[in-house]
C-alpha cells in the first residue's frame, strides 16, 4: 500500500512503540447459499474487543490507481466509466466534494440521498471500500423502508444493477461486509472501512498458477505411474474435503465460526495447493507449486503489513480484520511473528 504524507509524518513517532491488537475473522465472500446465520457469538466478541477500526479486503485508493492489472481491475474500471457517465466530478474537486459530503452526512444521518452522493464520490475516487459502505447503508435502508423516489435516484446515480462482476454492488449484498463488518461498524459509529489488500503480486501468482496446472494435468494423466494410487487417494481426499465445506455451508447457522478452524484452513488450502504429500512424488511440478505458494504468502504478508502500518499511523490499537477464510491461517501465522502485534482467532479469543 502506498501511504499518504500523514503516515510518513507520524510513523517515526509511533511505528515501533504502539502495540496493535488484531481480531482476525476469516469469512466467506458469499453467504447466499447458507441458512440465516447466528452471529450472536461473533458479534459479542467484536463488541467485547472494542475495536476502533475495521480493515477489509480492498485495495487503497492509491493502489487502485497504481496497480495496472489484477483479477478485478477491469470490473472496477467498467464501474468507474459508468459512474462518470452518470455524473462526473472533476478530479481536482473530488477531495473537496468528499470532505463536504462527509460533513453533511454526519449532520444529516437519515439523508440517504447524501449517502448515495458520497458513495458515488468515493467510487469516482477509487475508494471502493468506503463507497461500498455508503452504498450498503442506502441499500439496507431501502430494504427496510422502500421508497421509489430514492430507489430511482440511486439507480440513476450508481447503476447498481449493471455492477454485477468482481467486487461489485451486487456481490456486496450477500457478502461478509453486509453480514458482519458494516452492521457492526454502523453500531459502533465507525465511519470508514480501512483497506488492506495487496495485489502487487497478482500477475506473478497467475503466471505460477498457469505453469503449475499445465504440468499438473499431464502429471495426473499418467495412470500407469508408480504413484497413481497414492495420487488418486489424495485427489479423492481433496474432493471429499470440499464436499464437506459445501455441506456445512448449506446447513450450518455458524458457518463463519467453522471457517476459522484449522480443519477448514487445511481443506481450503488444498484448493490451490493440494497436499504436501504430493510434492515429492516423481515428476510432480514441485517448483511451480512452491512458486505459487510463495506469491500467495507475499500477498498475505503485504496485507498484514498494510494493517499494522496503517493502524500505527492512525493510532488504532485494536482493529478487526475481515479476510477471506483461505487467508486466515496464513495471516494469523504472519501476525504472530510481527513485533508488537497480538492476534486473536474468534474461536479462541481469551
C-alpha positions in Angstrom: 0.0 0.0 0.0 1.3 3.4 -0.9 1.0 5.7 2.2 0.0 9.3 2.5 2.1 12.1 3.8 0.3 11.7 7.2 1.8 8.2 7.5 5.3 9.4 7.0 4.8 12.3 9.3 3.5 10.1 12.2 5.5 6.9 11.6 8.8 7.9 13.2 7.0 8.6 16.5 4.8 5.6 16.8 5.7 2.8 14.4 7.7 0.8 16.8 6.1 2.0 20.1 2.5 1.2 19.6 1.2 -2.3 20.1 -1.5 -3.4 17.7 -4.2 -5.9 18.8 -5.9 -7.7 15.9 -9.1 -9.7 15.9 -8.9 -11.7 12.7 -12.1 -13.1 11.2 -11.9 -15.5 8.2 -15.1 -15.2 6.2 -17.0 -16.5 3.2 -17.2 -14.0 0.4 -20.8 -15.1 -0.4 -23.4 -16.3 2.2 -26.2 -16.7 -0.3 -26.1 -20.5 -0.1 -26.2 -20.6 3.7 -29.2 -20.5 6.1 -29.8 -17.5 8.2 -26.7 -17.1 10.2 -26.5 -17.0 14.0 -23.8 -14.3 14.5 -24.7 -13.6 18.1 -21.4 -15.0 19.5 -19.3 -13.4 16.8 -21.0 -10.0 17.3 -20.5 -10.3 21.1 -16.8 -11.0 20.7 -16.3 -7.9 18.5 -18.3 -5.7 20.9 -16.2 -7.0 23.8 -13.0 -6.4 21.9 -14.0 -2.7 21.4 -12.1 -2.0 18.1 -11.6 1.5 16.8 -11.1 0.4 13.2 -12.1 -2.3 10.7 -10.0 -3.4 7.8 -11.4 -5.1 4.7 -10.0 -6.9 1.7 -9.9 -3.9 -0.6 -7.1 -2.0 -2.2 -6.4 1.5 -1.0 -7.4 4.2 -3.5 -3.7 4.9 -4.1 -3.0 1.2 -5.0 -6.2 1.0 -7.0 -4.8 3.7 -9.3 -1.2 2.4 -9.4 -1.8 -1.4 -9.8 -2.3 -1.6 -13.5 -3.8 -5.1 -13.6 -5.2 -7.6 -11.2 -8.1 -10.0 -11.1 -11.0 -7.4 -10.9 -9.2 -4.3 -12.3 -11.3 -4.4 -15.5 -14.6 -4.7 -13.5 -13.6 -1.7 -11.4 -12.7 0.4 -14.4 -16.0 -0.5 -16.1 -17.9 0.7 -13.0 -15.8 3.9 -12.9 -16.6 4.7 -16.5 -20.4 4.1 -15.9 -20.5 6.3 -12.8 -18.5 9.1 -14.5 -21.1 9.0 -17.3 -23.9 9.2 -14.8 -22.5 12.2 -13.1 -18.8 13.3 -13.3 -16.9 15.2 -10.7 -13.6 16.7 -11.8 -10.5 15.1 -10.3 -9.4 18.3 -8.7 -12.8 18.7 -7.0 -13.1 15.1 -5.7 -11.4 15.6 -2.3 -13.3 18.8 -1.6 -16.5 17.2 -2.6 -15.9 14.1 -0.4 -15.0 16.2 2.6 -18.1 18.3 2.2 -20.4 15.3 1.8 -18.9 13.5 4.8 -19.6 16.6 6.9 -23.1 16.8 5.6 -23.8 13.1 6.2 -22.7 13.4 9.8 -25.0 16.3 10.3 -27.9 14.5 8.4 -27.5 10.8 9.1 -31.0 10.0 7.9 -30.5 11.7 4.5 -29.8 8.7 2.2 -29.6 10.8 -0.9 -26.5 12.3 0.6 -25.1 8.9 1.4 -25.7 7.8 -2.2 -23.9 11.0 -3.3 -21.0 10.1 -1.0 -20.9 6.6 -2.3 -20.7 7.9 -5.9 -17.9 10.3 -5.0 -15.9 7.6 -3.2 -16.3 5.3 -6.3 -15.0 8.1 -8.5 -12.1 8.5 -6.1 -11.4 4.7 -6.4 -12.0 4.3 -2.7 -14.1 1.2 -3.2 -14.2 0.0 0.5 -15.9 3.2 1.6 -18.1 3.6 -1.5 -19.4 0.1 -0.7 -20.0 1.1 3.0 -22.1 4.1 2.0 -24.0 2.2 -0.7 -24.7 -0.7 1.7 -26.3 1.8 4.2 -28.6 3.1 1.4 -29.5 -0.4 0.2 -30.1 -1.6 3.8 -32.3 1.3 4.5 -34.4 0.7 1.3 -34.7 -3.0 2.2 -36.4 -2.0 5.4 -38.2 1.2 4.1 -39.0 1.0 0.4 -39.0 4.4 -1.2 -39.5 4.6 -5.0 -38.1 8.1 -5.3 -34.9 7.2 -3.5 -34.6 3.9 -5.4 -34.9 5.8 -8.7 -32.3 8.3 -7.6 -29.8 5.5 -6.6 -30.4 3.7 -9.8 -29.8 6.8 -11.9 -26.7 7.8 -9.9 -25.0 4.4 -9.1 -26.4 1.9 -11.7 -26.2 -0.9 -9.2 -28.0 -3.3 -11.5 -25.2 -3.2 -14.0 -22.4 -3.6 -11.4 -22.5 -7.4 -11.2 -18.9 -8.7 -11.5 -15.8 -8.5 -9.4 -16.1 -6.8 -6.1 -19.5 -5.4 -7.2 -22.5 -3.8 -5.6 -24.4 -7.0 -6.4 -21.9 -9.2 -4.6 -21.9 -6.8 -1.7 -25.5 -7.7 -0.7 -24.7 -11.3 0.3 -21.1 -10.7 1.4 -19.2 -10.7 4.6 -19.5 -6.9 4.7 -23.3 -6.8 4.6 -23.5 -9.6 7.1 -20.7 -8.8 9.6 -18.5 -5.8 9.1 -20.9 -3.0 8.1 -23.7 -3.7 10.7 -21.1 -3.7 13.5 -19.3 -0.6 12.1 -22.6 1.3 11.9 -23.5 0.2 15.5 -20.1 1.3 16.7 -20.2 4.6 14.8 -17.0 3.7 12.8 -17.4 5.8 9.7 -14.9 4.3 7.3 -13.6 0.8 6.3 -9.8 0.8 6.1 -8.3 -1.0 3.1 -5.6 -3.6 3.5 -5.5 -5.8 0.3 -2.3 -6.3 -1.6 -2.4 -7.1 -5.3 1.3 -6.2 -6.1 1.9 -9.9 -6.9 -1.3 -10.9 -8.7 0.3 -11.3 -12.1 3.2 -13.4 -10.6 0.6 -15.6 -8.8 -1.4 -16.0 -12.0 1.7 -17.0 -14.0 2.8 -19.5 -11.4 -0.7 -21.0 -11.3 -0.9 -21.4 -15.0 2.5 -23.0 -15.1 1.6 -25.4 -12.3 -1.7 -26.5 -13.8 -0.3 -27.1 -17.3 2.2 -29.6 -15.9 -0.1 -31.0 -13.2 -2.7 -32.0 -15.8 -0.1 -34.0 -17.7 1.1 -35.5 -14.3 -2.4 -36.7 -13.5 -2.9 -38.4 -16.8 -0.1 -40.9 -16.4 -2.3 -43.6 -14.7 0.5 -46.2 -15.1 2.9 -44.4 -12.9 4.0 -45.9 -9.6 2.4 -43.0 -7.7 -1.0 -43.4 -9.4 -2.9 -45.0 -6.5 -1.4 -42.5 -4.0 -2.3 -39.6 -6.2 -5.9 -40.9 -6.7 -6.3 -41.3 -2.9 -5.1 -37.7 -2.3 -7.3 -36.3 -5.0 -10.3 -38.1 -3.5 -9.4 -36.7 -0.1 -9.4 -33.2 -1.6 -12.8 -33.7 -3.3 -14.3 -35.0 -0.1 -13.0 -32.1 1.8 -14.7 -29.6 -0.5 -17.9 -31.7 -0.4 -17.8 -31.3 3.4 -17.3 -27.5 3.1 -20.4 -27.4 0.8 -22.5 -29.4 3.2 -21.5 -27.2 6.1 -22.1 -24.0 4.1 -25.6 -25.2 3.3 -26.5 -26.5 6.7 -24.7 -24.5 9.4 -26.0 -21.4 11.0 -22.5 -20.7 12.4 -20.6 -21.2 9.1 -18.1 -18.3 9.9 -17.0 -19.9 13.2 -16.3 -23.2 11.4 -14.3 -21.3 8.7 -11.9 -20.1 11.4 -10.9 -23.7 12.5 -7.7 -25.4 11.4 -9.9 -28.1 9.8 -11.4 -25.6 7.5 -8.0 -24.0 6.8 -6.4 -27.3 5.7 -9.3 -28.1 3.3 -9.3 -24.6 1.8 -5.6 -24.6 1.3 -5.9 -27.9 -0.7 -7.9 -26.0 -3.2 -4.9 -24.2 -4.7 -2.0 -26.1 -3.2 -3.2 -29.7 -2.9 -1.3 -31.6 -0.2 2.5 -31.6 0.7 2.4 -35.4 0.5 2.2 -34.9 -3.3 5.2 -32.6 -3.7 7.9 -35.2 -3.6 6.3 -37.7 -6.0 8.3 -38.3 -9.1 7.6 -35.7 -11.9 5.3 -33.7 -9.7 5.6 -29.9 -10.6 7.1 -29.0 -7.3 8.9 -25.9 -8.4 5.7 -24.5 -9.9 3.6 -25.2 -6.8 6.2 -23.7 -4.5 6.3 -20.6 -6.7 2.6 -20.3 -6.4 2.7 -20.7 -2.6 5.5 -18.1 -2.5 3.3 -15.4 -4.2 0.4 -16.3 -2.0 2.5 -15.8 1.1 3.8 -12.5 -0.3 0.2 -11.2 -0.8 -0.7 -12.2 2.8 2.4 -10.7 4.1 1.6 -7.4 2.3 -1.9 -7.5 3.7 -0.6 -7.9 7.3 1.9 -5.1 6.8 -0.8 -2.8 5.5 -2.9 -3.5 8.5 -0.2 -2.9 11.1 1.4 0.2 9.3 -1.9 1.9 8.8 -3.1 1.1 12.4 0.0 2.6 13.8 0.0 5.6 11.6 -3.6 6.4 12.6 -3.2 5.5 16.2 -5.5 2.4 16.3 -4.6 -0.1 19.0 -7.5 -2.6 18.5 -8.6 -3.5 15.0 -10.8 -6.1 13.4 -9.5 -7.6 10.2 -12.0 -9.3 7.8 -10.4 -11.5 5.2 -11.4 -14.5 3.0 -11.2 -17.7 5.0 -8.3 -19.1 3.0 -6.2 -16.1 4.1 -7.0 -16.6 7.8 -4.3 -19.2 8.8 -1.6 -17.6 6.7 -2.3 -14.1 8.1 -2.6 -15.4 11.7 0.9 -17.0 11.4 2.4 -13.8 9.9 0.8 -11.5 12.6 2.1 -13.8 15.3 5.7 -13.2 14.1 5.3 -9.5 13.8 6.9 -7.5 16.7 4.4 -5.5 18.8 1.4 -7.3 17.3 -1.1 -9.6 19.1 -3.6 -11.6 17.1 -6.8 -13.4 18.2 -8.9 -16.0 16.5 -12.6 -15.7 17.0 -12.7 -19.3 18.3 -10.1 -18.6 20.9 -10.2 -15.0 22.0 -9.3 -15.5 25.7 
